[in-house]
């Protein structure tokens, strides 16, 4: 079943009015970006459009038939007659996608940006008006759809990770807008780094939900035998690969890191108890039941990834129920407060 925002999008595509123009006719190239549900993809493919589906999230790709979607940060570098895009609270990521769209939309093409009114879509208008000559709005089902035409192009976004900041004794972190803490090291990760062992002595280390790869970089630089950086976001994986490509030593030379790998996986995937240590800064930025259930998934994934006697190092906001979240999967718990964060070290 289509979500309300997907239903609004499909209705607008079928409207014989402004959006039903030559760019929507058979044979025209359409891009569906971070919108993939099987039903929506089927609707977008009519009538015989050439459809490119690009998803940042691995879960969204898996929900589609094999081969239907690309797991990628940005679409192929080609022009499109129609681009559909989900607008949410991640404005940095949204701005980058809008900028890319303004540079890859046909002159008479249309960009449709849709989202729930309570989910951040309302804040997109000003940025859209800076990139497009015509911006109109449609509202139904507590959702908003921005219809944008006459692309102005402008400065394109970075599509490859760039050096963002340096972590002392570790190296340079590469990042892109839309990745967590892409401009500077966040307080939770800093608190966790301050608590980690100085050396890993050949251990197998997993950075679970790696983002731009800061925790994995610590393992790789500090003597781990093998480091795995795992995330489901294509954007995060690209940044982690760039971060783990090497580090600068005291002579400012870049030394390749031979002991690190980056893999695409969900927190709930089978991880086979291979690791001596799991490092994790899970998504806990909203105190909702959904956010707590997400942390629970990461805790369960960490338990599945660790060998018996292995250690989980996790950072949480201090007000979160750490004991409840950790459940009965771990023993020998050490919880320490650092600023507004709770650093947890537990043993499987």
Protein Blocks (a to p, Z undefined) as FASTA:
>chain_A
ZZfklmmmmmmmmpcblmlcfklgghiacddehkacfklmmmmmpghiacddddfblklm
mmpcehkaccdfbdcddddfbdcddddfblmlmmmmmmmmmmmgcfkbccdddddfklop
mmmmmmmmmmpfbdcdddeehiacdddehiegiadddfbdcdfbdcehibccdddehiah
klbccfklmmmmmmpcfbeghpacddehklnommmmmmmmnopabdcdddfbfklmmmmm
mmmnpccdfkopacddfkbccddddfkbcehlmafbdcddddfkbccfklmmmmmmmmmm
mmmmpcghiacdddddfkbcfklmnmmmbghiacddehjbccddddZZ
